[in-house]
Amino acid sequence: MKKFLYKTIIVCLLVLVLPFLLTLLFTRKENNTSLETMDFTIYYESNDNKENLTFDEYLMGVIAANMSAGYHMEALKAQAIIARTYALYNIALLTQEKPNKDTFTTSELGLSYISLDKLKDFWGEANYGEYFSKLENAVQGTQEEVILYDEDLILPVFFDTGSGYTRNASEAWGIAIPYLVSVASKQDVTSTNYLSIDEFEVPALIDLLGKYYSDLSLSEKEFFQVVQVASRDSAGYVTQINLGSLTVSGEEFAKVLGLSSNHFYLEEYEGKARIICNGAGHGIGLSQYGANAMAEEGSSCSDILKYYYSGTTITNLSE
């Protein structure tokens, strides 16, 4: 997670400092560019096998790996547009670094992917036909559509379930990104992933933390006096936590303990350390559960995306 965070920050810095030459091709003002005119290849590597993918096949595999296929069609369409934008964003970044690069692995494009031939086992035979059709329709129904801010492709980060509000990138990453600002996502509180509680015996927790932090010095007697949340962002996510004389990020602490998010509270409960978590994921960008709730209430995929990515527009590359 920490490596992903650093990579994301670097990407965001590049976005703010360096204009993407390729993203200029994606604006309505400058060109009538279509994905059909772009010459690149995507392939998936597994067990020393290389599988070439059409862009639509890639998008379907990304949606399957990242969102429940049981979600509403408008939520799946929103995820399809996110996947397309995310891929083209990273292709633009990678080709800026290496102008002659025209072949990309699924791992290079930044999102989890599952091969289409594994979907029957992944979903189960009973759901396979319905779910596969839904993903096909989500991709076909959003052909060529991407998300832009100020005529540039955005970095459309997303997560599973929020805490009631999404986070400001400026607080989470230290970089102000105008389309990644906090918005209410109240429907998230109804998710089964909204609340999770973990309990640890204090000696076991000290031992676990000690495996990751070799210079850590904690005693069971003083544990709850010296292990304290040091700071939170405006959405309630822990940004720093004190572990005695050591201070670590809330995200790193959550990763070490296997917590569902870094929106957590630590308390003593019957002699144990109890950690109460809200939400699942980093909390920045689009809440997938919130997106599905909006879709169930009648919002379109465009409505959903514009809500979670403030100030953005949905553009068809062929228009």
C-alpha positions as CSV (number, residue, x, y, z in Angstrom):
1,M,0.0,0.0,0.0
2,K,2.8,2.4,0.9
3,K,4.5,1.7,-2.5
4,F,1.2,2.3,-4.2
5,L,0.7,5.6,-2.3
6,Y,4.2,6.8,-3.3
7,K,3.6,5.8,-7.0
8,T,0.2,7.6,-6.9
9,I,1.8,10.8,-5.5
10,I,4.5,10.7,-8.2
11,V,1.8,10.3,-10.8
12,C,-0.2,13.2,-9.4
13,L,2.9,15.4,-9.4
14,L,3.5,14.7,-13.0
15,V,-0.1,15.5,-13.8
16,L,0.2,18.9,-12.1
17,V,3.6,19.8,-13.5
18,L,3.8,18.2,-16.9
19,P,1.1,18.5,-19.6
20,F,0.3,15.2,-21.2
21,L,0.9,15.4,-25.0
22,L,-1.3,12.4,-25.6
23,T,-4.2,13.7,-23.5
24,L,-4.4,16.7,-25.8
25,L,-5.6,14.2,-28.4
26,F,-8.6,13.4,-26.2
27,T,-10.2,16.9,-26.2
28,R,-13.1,17.9,-28.3
29,K,-11.5,21.2,-29.1
30,E,-8.4,19.8,-30.7
31,N,-9.2,16.5,-32.5
32,N,-11.8,13.9,-33.4
33,T,-9.7,11.1,-31.9
34,S,-11.1,7.6,-31.5
35,L,-9.7,4.6,-29.7
36,E,-9.8,2.8,-33.1
37,T,-7.1,5.2,-34.3
38,M,-4.8,4.5,-31.4
39,D,-2.1,1.9,-32.0
40,F,-1.3,0.0,-28.8
41,T,-1.5,-3.6,-27.5
42,I,-2.4,-4.9,-24.1
43,Y,-1.5,-8.3,-22.9
44,Y,-1.9,-10.4,-19.8
45,E,0.9,-12.6,-18.5
46,S,0.2,-15.6,-16.3
47,N,2.3,-18.8,-15.8
48,D,4.7,-17.7,-18.5
49,N,1.9,-17.4,-21.0
50,K,1.2,-14.1,-22.8
51,E,-2.4,-13.4,-23.8
52,N,-3.1,-10.5,-26.2
53,L,-6.3,-8.6,-25.3
54,T,-8.6,-6.3,-27.1
55,F,-9.2,-3.1,-25.2
56,D,-12.8,-4.2,-24.4
57,E,-11.7,-7.6,-23.1
58,Y,-9.2,-5.8,-20.9
59,L,-11.9,-3.5,-19.6
60,M,-14.3,-6.4,-18.8
61,G,-11.5,-8.2,-16.9
62,V,-10.8,-5.0,-14.9
63,I,-14.5,-4.5,-14.0
64,A,-14.8,-8.1,-13.0
65,A,-11.8,-7.9,-10.7
66,N,-12.7,-4.6,-9.1
67,M,-16.5,-4.4,-8.7
68,S,-19.3,-6.8,-7.9
69,A,-21.0,-7.9,-11.1
70,G,-24.2,-8.0,-9.1
71,Y,-24.2,-4.2,-8.9
72,H,-26.7,-2.0,-10.8
73,M,-25.9,-1.5,-14.5
74,E,-25.3,2.2,-14.1
75,A,-22.7,1.5,-11.4
76,L,-21.0,-1.0,-13.7
77,K,-21.1,1.5,-16.5
78,A,-19.4,4.1,-14.2
79,Q,-16.7,1.5,-13.4
80,A,-16.2,0.8,-17.1
81,I,-15.6,4.5,-17.8
82,I,-13.3,4.6,-14.8
83,A,-11.3,1.6,-16.1
84,R,-11.1,3.1,-19.6
85,T,-9.9,6.5,-18.3
86,Y,-7.5,4.9,-15.9
87,A,-5.9,2.8,-18.6
88,L,-5.6,5.7,-21.1
89,Y,-4.2,7.9,-18.3
90,N,-1.4,5.4,-17.6
91,I,-0.8,4.7,-21.3
92,A,-0.3,8.5,-21.7
93,L,2.1,8.6,-18.7
94,L,4.1,5.5,-19.9
95,T,4.4,6.8,-23.5
96,Q,5.5,10.2,-22.2
97,E,8.3,8.4,-20.4
98,K,9.0,6.1,-23.4
99,P,7.6,7.7,-26.6
100,N,8.0,4.5,-28.7
101,K,6.3,2.3,-26.3
102,D,3.1,0.7,-27.7
103,T,2.8,-2.5,-25.8
104,F,1.5,-2.7,-22.2
105,T,0.9,-5.4,-19.7
106,T,-2.2,-5.4,-17.6
107,S,-0.1,-4.8,-14.5
108,E,1.5,-1.7,-16.0
109,L,-1.9,-0.1,-16.4
110,G,-2.5,0.0,-12.6
111,L,-5.7,-1.9,-11.9
112,S,-6.4,-5.5,-10.9
113,Y,-7.4,-7.8,-13.9
114,I,-8.9,-11.2,-14.1
115,S,-8.7,-13.3,-17.3
116,L,-12.1,-13.7,-18.9
117,D,-11.6,-17.5,-19.1
118,K,-11.5,-17.6,-15.3
119,L,-14.8,-15.8,-14.8
120,K,-17.0,-18.9,-14.7
121,D,-15.1,-20.2,-11.7
122,F,-14.9,-16.7,-10.2
123,W,-18.6,-16.1,-10.3
124,G,-19.9,-19.6,-10.3
125,E,-21.7,-21.2,-13.3
126,A,-25.2,-20.1,-12.1
127,N,-24.2,-16.4,-12.4
128,Y,-21.8,-16.6,-15.3
129,G,-24.2,-15.9,-18.2
130,E,-26.0,-13.0,-16.5
131,Y,-22.8,-11.3,-15.1
132,F,-20.8,-11.7,-18.4
133,S,-23.7,-10.1,-20.3
134,K,-23.8,-7.2,-17.8
135,L,-20.1,-6.5,-18.2
136,E,-20.3,-6.6,-22.0
137,N,-23.2,-4.2,-21.9
138,A,-21.4,-1.9,-19.4
139,V,-18.4,-1.7,-21.8
140,Q,-20.4,-1.5,-25.0
141,G,-22.8,1.0,-23.5
142,T,-20.0,3.4,-22.6
143,Q,-17.9,3.0,-25.8
144,E,-15.2,5.7,-26.1
145,E,-16.4,7.5,-22.9
146,V,-13.7,8.9,-20.6
147,I,-13.6,11.4,-17.7
148,L,-11.9,14.7,-18.2
149,Y,-11.0,17.7,-15.9
150,D,-10.0,20.8,-17.7
151,E,-9.7,18.8,-20.9
152,D,-7.2,16.3,-19.4
153,L,-7.8,12.7,-18.4
154,I,-8.2,12.3,-14.7
155,L,-6.7,9.7,-12.3
156,P,-10.0,8.1,-11.3
157,V,-9.1,6.4,-8.0
158,F,-11.9,4.5,-6.3
159,F,-12.4,2.3,-3.2
160,D,-15.0,-0.2,-1.8
161,T,-16.9,1.6,0.9
162,G,-16.6,5.0,2.6
163,S,-17.1,6.2,6.1
164,G,-19.9,8.7,5.2
165,Y,-17.6,11.1,3.4
166,T,-14.8,10.7,0.8
167,R,-11.4,12.2,1.5
168,N,-9.6,15.3,0.2
169,A,-6.5,14.3,-1.8
170,S,-4.8,17.3,-0.3
171,E,-5.1,15.8,3.2
172,A,-4.5,12.2,2.2
173,W,-1.6,12.7,-0.2
174,G,-0.4,16.3,0.5
175,I,-1.3,17.3,-3.0
176,A,-4.4,19.3,-4.0
177,I,-6.2,17.7,-6.9
178,P,-9.3,19.6,-7.8
179,Y,-11.5,16.7,-8.7
180,L,-10.5,14.6,-5.7
181,V,-12.2,16.5,-2.9
182,S,-14.4,15.4,-0.1
183,V,-18.1,14.8,-0.8
184,A,-20.8,13.1,1.3
185,S,-21.4,9.4,0.7
186,K,-24.0,8.8,3.3
187,Q,-25.3,5.6,1.7
188,D,-22.1,3.8,2.7
189,V,-23.2,3.5,6.3
190,T,-25.7,0.8,5.1
191,S,-22.9,-1.4,3.6
192,T,-22.0,-4.7,5.3
193,N,-18.4,-3.4,4.9
194,Y,-19.0,-0.2,6.7
195,L,-18.2,-1.4,10.2
196,S,-15.6,-3.9,11.3
197,I,-14.2,-4.6,14.7
198,D,-10.9,-6.4,15.5
199,E,-9.6,-7.3,19.0
200,F,-6.1,-8.1,19.9
201,E,-4.4,-9.4,23.0
202,V,-2.0,-6.5,23.9
203,P,1.1,-8.7,24.1
204,A,0.2,-10.3,20.7
205,L,-0.3,-6.8,19.2
206,I,3.0,-5.5,20.5
207,D,4.7,-8.6,19.1
208,L,3.0,-8.1,15.7
209,L,4.0,-4.4,15.5
210,G,7.5,-5.3,16.6
211,K,7.9,-7.5,13.6
212,Y,7.5,-4.5,11.3
213,Y,9.2,-1.9,13.5
214,S,12.5,-3.2,14.8
215,D,13.1,0.0,16.9
216,L,9.7,-0.2,18.6
217,S,9.7,-0.1,22.4
218,L,6.2,-0.7,23.9
219,S,5.2,-2.2,27.2
220,E,1.9,-3.9,28.0
221,K,1.4,-1.7,31.1
222,E,1.7,1.6,29.3
223,F,0.3,0.5,25.9
224,F,-2.9,2.6,25.9
225,Q,-1.1,5.6,27.2
226,V,1.6,5.7,24.5
227,V,-0.3,4.3,21.5
228,Q,-2.5,7.1,20.5
229,V,-3.9,8.6,17.3
230,A,-1.9,11.7,16.6
231,S,-3.9,13.2,13.7
232,R,-6.9,12.7,11.5
233,D,-8.1,14.3,8.3
234,S,-11.4,16.2,8.0
235,A,-13.2,12.9,7.0
236,G,-11.9,11.1,10.1
237,Y,-9.2,9.0,8.6
238,V,-6.1,8.5,10.7
239,T,-3.2,10.3,9.1
240,Q,-0.7,9.6,12.0
241,I,-0.6,7.4,15.0
242,N,2.0,7.4,17.8
243,L,3.5,4.1,18.9
244,G,5.4,5.3,21.9
245,S,8.4,7.3,20.6
246,L,7.7,6.2,17.0
247,T,5.1,7.9,14.8
248,V,3.8,6.1,11.7
249,S,1.1,6.9,9.1
250,G,-2.4,5.7,9.7
251,E,-2.4,3.9,6.4
252,E,0.7,2.0,7.2
253,F,-0.6,1.0,10.7
254,A,-3.8,-0.3,9.1
255,K,-1.9,-2.3,6.6
256,V,0.3,-3.9,9.3
257,L,-2.7,-5.0,11.3
258,G,-4.8,-6.0,8.2
259,L,-7.5,-3.4,9.0
260,S,-10.1,-2.6,6.4
261,S,-9.3,1.1,6.3
262,N,-7.3,3.7,8.2
263,H,-10.6,5.3,9.5
264,F,-10.3,3.6,12.9
265,Y,-10.6,4.1,16.6
266,L,-8.4,2.3,19.2
267,E,-9.7,1.6,22.6
268,E,-9.2,-0.6,25.6
269,Y,-11.9,-3.2,26.0
270,E,-11.9,-5.9,28.7
271,G,-8.1,-5.8,28.8
272,K,-7.8,-6.1,25.0
273,A,-7.0,-3.6,22.3
274,R,-10.2,-3.2,20.2
275,I,-10.0,-1.4,16.9
276,I,-13.2,-0.2,15.3
277,C,-13.0,0.5,11.6
278,N,-15.4,2.4,9.3
279,G,-15.4,1.8,5.6
280,A,-13.1,-0.3,3.4
281,G,-10.3,1.1,1.3
282,H,-8.4,4.4,1.1
283,G,-11.5,6.7,0.9
284,I,-10.4,8.8,-2.0
285,G,-12.4,9.3,-5.2
286,L,-15.4,7.2,-5.9
287,S,-17.1,4.9,-3.4
288,Q,-18.2,1.8,-5.2
289,Y,-20.9,1.0,-2.7
290,G,-22.0,4.6,-2.8
291,A,-22.1,4.5,-6.6
292,N,-24.3,1.5,-6.6
293,A,-26.6,3.1,-4.0
294,M,-26.9,6.2,-6.2
295,A,-27.7,3.9,-9.2
296,E,-30.4,2.1,-7.3
297,E,-31.9,5.5,-6.5
298,G,-32.0,6.4,-10.2
299,S,-28.7,8.2,-10.9
300,S,-27.0,7.6,-14.3
301,C,-23.4,6.6,-14.6
302,S,-22.6,10.2,-15.7
303,D,-24.4,11.6,-12.6
304,I,-22.4,9.2,-10.4
305,L,-19.0,10.1,-11.9
306,K,-19.6,13.8,-11.9
307,Y,-20.6,13.6,-8.2
308,Y,-17.6,11.7,-6.9
309,Y,-15.1,13.5,-9.2
310,S,-15.9,17.1,-8.7
311,G,-15.9,19.5,-11.7
312,T,-15.3,16.7,-14.3
313,T,-17.0,16.0,-17.6
314,I,-17.8,12.8,-19.4
315,T,-16.5,13.0,-23.0
316,N,-16.8,10.6,-26.0
317,L,-13.5,10.4,-27.8
318,S,-15.1,9.9,-31.2
319,E,-17.2,13.1,-31.0
